[in-house]
Amino acid sequence: MELLRDWFKRSFADPQVVILGVFLIIGFAIVIGLGKWLAPMFASVVIAYLLEAVVSRLQKTGLPRLASVIIVFLLFITALLFLTFGLIPIIIRQLTALVQQVPNYISQGHALLERLPEAYPQLVSEEQVQAIISQLGQEVAGWGQQALAWSLTSVASVIGLVVYLVLVPVLVFFMLKDKELMTGWIANYLPQERTLVNRVWIESEAQIANYVRGKVTEIVIVGSVTYITLMILGLEYSALLATLVGFSVLVPYIGAAVATIPIALIAFFQFGWGWDFGQVVIAYAIIQALDGNLLVPLLFSEVVNLHPVAIILAILVFGGLWGFWGIFFAIPLATLVKAVLNAWPRRQSAEQEELELE
């Protein structure tokens, strides 16, 4: 009990620490409690934050703020229209074709499994193969039920998508146009003395900005290169697979391994064992190697290094809380937590206390 009392006195004796704690509590309470309803607002903040860098660069060339905002916003709308009417319909068509092809893939897989006892009688028995086939049948039935449930809720998903397509561009425009007005209005309601809060924000803001912009750039580059490569190699569902590979970079260490499975399976069912299959696997391995050893160091040179265990823990925690956005912002949020811990008062050694008294 004495230890707890000492920690409380040491941590909250400084009013700046109390202000920082209140900021964190209110922020997390808003995101957790109202995150579902404010999702379009959060998405707009992220997009406006990304586009602000381009607006600032245009302003440095001598363009007025409003003209810079209009140019960047028109480019954003063009990209949004391309995704909505160009890429997304292709992905949906390929996903539909893949789902229709699944029974054929299952039949090929069954035939392959049934040949294993003949090829490797000492390693695999017929009973084991039948058990595997039965288990796979149950899993496929479960996936079918999930797909049916998803189709029944697709109407609500379409409505939500329409809301995003209408609200998000409007919010992004006004956030860019009236940035100074909005930040000034918010600042009027904040305490004048918030030195510790500012210090935490300054320490983490550069890393967060670098990470978010770098991660979006990485998704676009990796997805585009993968699409072009798979299309040249003649692999089916190249747009769908490239999109999966692009978003797999959101989950370090694990995403690339998970994305390998559908690419390898589709390549096998399409080409079988042979050089065509080997080309797909080798090309994908090269893309992942270039991403991890060249692209990531270039894009994230300013991000504070975090231990892999801390990164995976952050992905599990924040992904469980906020889904996709939690995974996307797992590393920035971990960086923010690290900045808070660095700024938080710590127990001083006896020698440090004596030096301060002197």
Contacts in CASP RR format, 6 or more apart in sequence:
PFRMAT RR
TARGET T0000
AUTHOR 0000-0000-0000
METHOD contacts of the structure
MODEL  1
MELLRDWFKRSFADPQVVILGVFLIIGFAIVIGLGKWLAPMFASVVIAYL
LEAVVSRLQKTGLPRLASVIIVFLLFITALLFLTFGLIPIIIRQLTALVQ
QVPNYISQGHALLERLPEAYPQLVSEEQVQAIISQLGQEVAGWGQQALAW
SLTSVASVIGLVVYLVLVPVLVFFMLKDKELMTGWIANYLPQERTLVNRV
WIESEAQIANYVRGKVTEIVIVGSVTYITLMILGLEYSALLATLVGFSVL
VPYIGAAVATIPIALIAFFQFGWGWDFGQVVIAYAIIQALDGNLLVPLLF
SEVVNLHPVAIILAILVFGGLWGFWGIFFAIPLATLVKAVLNAWPRRQSA
EQEELELE
10 345 0 8 1.000
10 347 0 8 1.000
11 17 0 8 1.000
11 344 0 8 1.000
11 345 0 8 1.000
12 18 0 8 1.000
13 345 0 8 1.000
14 196 0 8 1.000
14 345 0 8 1.000
15 193 0 8 1.000
16 193 0 8 1.000
16 194 0 8 1.000
16 195 0 8 1.000
16 196 0 8 1.000
16 197 0 8 1.000
17 196 0 8 1.000
17 344 0 8 1.000
17 345 0 8 1.000
19 191 0 8 1.000
19 193 0 8 1.000
19 194 0 8 1.000
19 196 0 8 1.000
19 197 0 8 1.000
20 196 0 8 1.000
20 197 0 8 1.000
20 200 0 8 1.000
20 340 0 8 1.000
20 343 0 8 1.000
23 194 0 8 1.000
23 197 0 8 1.000
24 340 0 8 1.000
30 38 0 8 1.000
31 42 0 8 1.000
31 322 0 8 1.000
32 321 0 8 1.000
35 42 0 8 1.000
35 322 0 8 1.000
39 325 0 8 1.000
40 163 0 8 1.000
40 164 0 8 1.000
40 167 0 8 1.000
40 168 0 8 1.000
40 171 0 8 1.000
41 171 0 8 1.000
42 325 0 8 1.000
43 164 0 8 1.000
43 168 0 8 1.000
43 325 0 8 1.000
44 167 0 8 1.000
44 168 0 8 1.000
44 171 0 8 1.000
44 172 0 8 1.000
44 175 0 8 1.000
45 175 0 8 1.000
46 212 0 8 1.000
46 325 0 8 1.000
47 76 0 8 1.000
47 168 0 8 1.000
47 172 0 8 1.000
48 171 0 8 1.000
48 172 0 8 1.000
48 175 0 8 1.000
48 176 0 8 1.000
48 179 0 8 1.000
49 209 0 8 1.000
49 212 0 8 1.000
50 212 0 8 1.000
50 213 0 8 1.000
50 216 0 8 1.000
51 72 0 8 1.000
51 73 0 8 1.000
51 76 0 8 1.000
51 172 0 8 1.000
51 176 0 8 1.000
52 176 0 8 1.000
52 179 0 8 1.000
53 209 0 8 1.000
53 213 0 8 1.000
54 72 0 8 1.000
54 75 0 8 1.000
55 65 0 8 1.000
55 68 0 8 1.000
55 69 0 8 1.000
55 72 0 8 1.000
55 176 0 8 1.000
58 67 0 8 1.000
58 68 0 8 1.000
58 71 0 8 1.000
58 72 0 8 1.000
59 65 0 8 1.000
59 68 0 8 1.000
63 71 0 8 1.000
65 177 0 8 1.000
66 177 0 8 1.000
69 173 0 8 1.000
69 176 0 8 1.000
69 177 0 8 1.000
72 176 0 8 1.000
73 169 0 8 1.000
73 172 0 8 1.000
73 173 0 8 1.000
73 176 0 8 1.000
76 169 0 8 1.000
76 172 0 8 1.000
77 169 0 8 1.000
80 165 0 8 1.000
80 169 0 8 1.000
84 165 0 8 1.000
87 239 0 8 1.000
87 243 0 8 1.000
90 239 0 8 1.000
91 239 0 8 1.000
91 240 0 8 1.000
91 243 0 8 1.000
94 236 0 8 1.000
94 237 0 8 1.000
94 238 0 8 1.000
94 239 0 8 1.000
94 240 0 8 1.000
95 237 0 8 1.000
95 240 0 8 1.000
97 236 0 8 1.000
97 237 0 8 1.000
98 237 0 8 1.000
98 240 0 8 1.000
98 266 0 8 1.000
99 147 0 8 1.000
102 140 0 8 1.000
104 269 0 8 1.000
105 265 0 8 1.000
105 269 0 8 1.000
106 136 0 8 1.000
106 140 0 8 1.000
108 269 0 8 1.000
110 133 0 8 1.000
113 129 0 8 1.000
113 132 0 8 1.000
113 133 0 8 1.000
114 129 0 8 1.000
116 123 0 8 1.000
116 124 0 8 1.000
116 129 0 8 1.000
117 124 0 8 1.000
117 125 0 8 1.000
117 126 0 8 1.000
117 129 0 8 1.000
175 182 0 8 1.000
196 343 0 8 1.000
199 343 0 8 1.000
200 336 0 8 1.000
200 339 0 8 1.000
200 340 0 8 1.000
200 343 0 8 1.000
203 339 0 8 1.000
203 342 0 8 1.000
203 343 0 8 1.000
204 332 0 8 1.000
204 335 0 8 1.000
204 336 0 8 1.000
204 338 0 8 1.000
204 339 0 8 1.000
206 302 0 8 1.000
207 302 0 8 1.000
207 303 0 8 1.000
207 304 0 8 1.000
207 332 0 8 1.000
207 335 0 8 1.000
208 332 0 8 1.000
208 335 0 8 1.000
208 336 0 8 1.000
210 299 0 8 1.000
210 300 0 8 1.000
210 301 0 8 1.000
210 302 0 8 1.000
210 303 0 8 1.000
211 300 0 8 1.000
211 303 0 8 1.000
211 331 0 8 1.000
211 332 0 8 1.000
211 335 0 8 1.000
212 329 0 8 1.000
212 332 0 8 1.000
214 299 0 8 1.000
214 300 0 8 1.000
215 249 0 8 1.000
215 250 0 8 1.000
215 299 0 8 1.000
215 328 0 8 1.000
217 299 0 8 1.000
218 246 0 8 1.000
218 249 0 8 1.000
218 291 0 8 1.000
218 295 0 8 1.000
218 296 0 8 1.000
218 299 0 8 1.000
219 246 0 8 1.000
219 247 0 8 1.000
219 249 0 8 1.000
219 250 0 8 1.000
221 295 0 8 1.000
222 245 0 8 1.000
222 246 0 8 1.000
222 249 0 8 1.000
222 287 0 8 1.000
222 291 0 8 1.000
222 295 0 8 1.000
223 242 0 8 1.000
223 243 0 8 1.000
223 245 0 8 1.000
223 246 0 8 1.000
224 242 0 8 1.000
225 287 0 8 1.000
226 241 0 8 1.000
226 242 0 8 1.000
226 245 0 8 1.000
226 246 0 8 1.000
226 284 0 8 1.000
226 287 0 8 1.000
227 238 0 8 1.000
227 239 0 8 1.000
227 242 0 8 1.000
229 283 0 8 1.000
229 284 0 8 1.000
229 287 0 8 1.000
230 238 0 8 1.000
230 241 0 8 1.000
230 242 0 8 1.000
230 263 0 8 1.000
230 280 0 8 1.000
230 283 0 8 1.000
231 238 0 8 1.000
233 276 0 8 1.000
233 279 0 8 1.000
233 280 0 8 1.000
233 283 0 8 1.000
235 241 0 8 1.000
235 263 0 8 1.000
235 266 0 8 1.000
235 267 0 8 1.000
235 270 0 8 1.000
235 280 0 8 1.000
236 266 0 8 1.000
236 270 0 8 1.000
237 266 0 8 1.000
241 259 0 8 1.000
241 262 0 8 1.000
241 263 0 8 1.000
241 266 0 8 1.000
244 259 0 8 1.000
244 262 0 8 1.000
245 259 0 8 1.000
245 263 0 8 1.000
245 284 0 8 1.000
245 287 0 8 1.000
246 259 0 8 1.000
248 255 0 8 1.000
248 256 0 8 1.000
248 258 0 8 1.000
248 259 0 8 1.000
249 255 0 8 1.000
249 256 0 8 1.000
249 291 0 8 1.000
250 327 0 8 1.000
250 328 0 8 1.000
251 258 0 8 1.000
251 315 0 8 1.000
251 327 0 8 1.000
252 308 0 8 1.000
252 311 0 8 1.000
252 312 0 8 1.000
252 315 0 8 1.000
252 331 0 8 1.000
253 308 0 8 1.000
253 311 0 8 1.000
253 312 0 8 1.000
254 312 0 8 1.000
256 288 0 8 1.000
256 291 0 8 1.000
260 284 0 8 1.000
263 280 0 8 1.000
263 281 0 8 1.000
263 284 0 8 1.000
264 280 0 8 1.000
264 281 0 8 1.000
267 276 0 8 1.000
267 277 0 8 1.000
267 278 0 8 1.000
267 280 0 8 1.000
267 281 0 8 1.000
268 277 0 8 1.000
271 277 0 8 1.000
271 280 0 8 1.000
303 331 0 8 1.000
303 335 0 8 1.000
304 335 0 8 1.000
304 338 0 8 1.000
306 314 0 8 1.000
306 331 0 8 1.000
306 334 0 8 1.000
306 335 0 8 1.000
306 338 0 8 1.000
310 334 0 8 1.000
311 330 0 8 1.000
311 331 0 8 1.000
311 334 0 8 1.000
314 330 0 8 1.000
314 331 0 8 1.000
314 333 0 8 1.000
314 334 0 8 1.000
314 337 0 8 1.000
315 327 0 8 1.000
315 330 0 8 1.000
317 330 0 8 1.000
318 326 0 8 1.000
318 327 0 8 1.000
318 329 0 8 1.000
318 330 0 8 1.000
318 333 0 8 1.000
319 326 0 8 1.000
319 327 0 8 1.000
319 330 0 8 1.000
320 326 0 8 1.000
322 329 0 8 1.000
326 333 0 8 1.000
348 356 0 8 1.000
END
